[in-house]
Amino acid sequence: MKEKLKERLDVFSDAIIAILITIMVLELPVEIQGQSVHYAQLFHAVGI
């Protein structure tokens, strides 16, 4: 049972890392207005 749980955790962590790397390499349009970031536009670009 421990082996199966460890295998699932490894697969899950690999998937999370793959998603993070994909988001990092995307060119996301970030609009900075004054001193703040326009988060609504950023989330829309990511697809959330």
C-alpha positions in Angstrom: 0.0 0.0 0.0 2.8 2.4 0.8 4.4 1.9 -2.6 1.2 2.7 -4.4 0.7 5.9 -2.3 4.3 6.9 -3.0 3.8 6.3 -6.7 0.7 8.4 -6.8 2.4 11.2 -4.9 5.3 11.1 -7.4 3.0 11.4 -10.3 1.0 14.2 -8.7 4.2 16.2 -7.9 5.5 15.6 -11.5 2.2 17.0 -12.8 2.3 20.1 -10.6 5.9 20.8 -11.7 4.9 20.4 -15.4 2.0 22.8 -15.0 4.2 25.4 -13.2 6.9 25.1 -15.9 4.3 25.5 -18.6 2.9 28.7 -17.0 6.4 30.1 -16.5 7.3 29.8 -20.2 4.1 31.4 -21.5 4.2 35.1 -22.4 1.5 36.4 -20.2 0.3 40.0 -20.8 0.7 41.8 -17.5 -0.5 45.3 -17.4 1.0 47.5 -14.6 -1.0 50.5 -13.7 1.0 52.8 -11.4 2.3 50.6 -8.6 -0.2 47.7 -9.0 -0.7 44.8 -11.3 -4.0 44.3 -13.2 -4.7 40.8 -11.8 -8.1 40.4 -13.6 -6.3 40.6 -17.0 -3.6 38.2 -15.8 -6.1 35.6 -14.6 -8.1 35.9 -17.8 -4.9 35.2 -19.8 -4.1 32.1 -17.7 -7.6 30.9 -18.2 -8.9 30.9 -14.6 
